[in-house]
Amino acid sequence: MRILVTGGRTGYLGRQVVAAAEATHDVVAVGSADADVRDEAAVRALVERHRPAAIVHTAYVQADWEVTATGAAHVARAAAGVGARLVLVSSDVVFGGSDRPYTEAAPTDPVSSYGRAKVAAETEALAACPGAVVARTSLILGDGASKHEQLVRALATGAEGVLFEDERRCPVHVDDLATALVELAGNDVRGLLHVGGGEPTSRLQLGRLIARRDGLDAGALRPGRRADLADPGPIDVRLDSALAATLLATRLRGASEFLAPRPR
């Protein structure tokens, strides 16, 4: 099966999706140099040229509505035009915060511009491709190269900053998520699906796990509260991924498992 992966050239998640798929599929990795997702004609031409059976859309720019929302709409319409299955990667920030985990049935209530862009992307994708699956996920890390892991290493070795003890999310290993997305590209699951990691974790807890795995002083990490910020954004956006556990062969590990200290 031919799978086209947006963000597959340079994106953190996109590159891992390409790696997960290339052993068993014909993979087309594309990036902004191939087509600017803000340009609908360019996206349509790219998709018509490659005619994939499925598209995994990972590309976004957090501060750019045109890339995140409008770009997703362009990709969705191009997918529909060639009859390709669409797997759209979305985020837990489509929610504003709750004292209980969010299921797929929960109404969206974003409190950030990025969250609103992701809601728009989901809406456009499902309207253009009724058979699409929207995979909502959380913090993506685990291989040592993520921005969050880099930040934790800097903080643990003396950089200024704090990690929020009140923000709770469901971090997912980048390899688990990439494998799940490839699996979704080849099945018929449709609609909304939460694919977060299996363990709710605060930013501070996550930082301590990373520090211990990397042999750093977890006690050097300083706590802070996201709620104390002037514009805190979403604080508690835990995803209930129980449905994914029943539909996918891929197991989405929790952070304490995938960040366990490495054997010496």
ABEGO torsion letter per residue (X at the ends): XBBBBBGAAABAAAAAAAAAAAAABBBBBBBAAABBAABAAAAAAAAAAAGBABBBBABBBAABAAAAAAAAAAAAAAAAAAGBBBBBBBBAAABAEBABBBBAABBBBBABAAAAAAAAAAAAAAAABAABBBBBBBBBBGAGABAAAAAAAAAAAGBBEBBBAABBBBBBBAAAAAAAAAAAAABABBEBBBBBBABBBBAAAAAAAAAAAAGBBAAABBBBBAAABABAEBABBBBBAAAAAAABABBBBBAAAAABBBBX
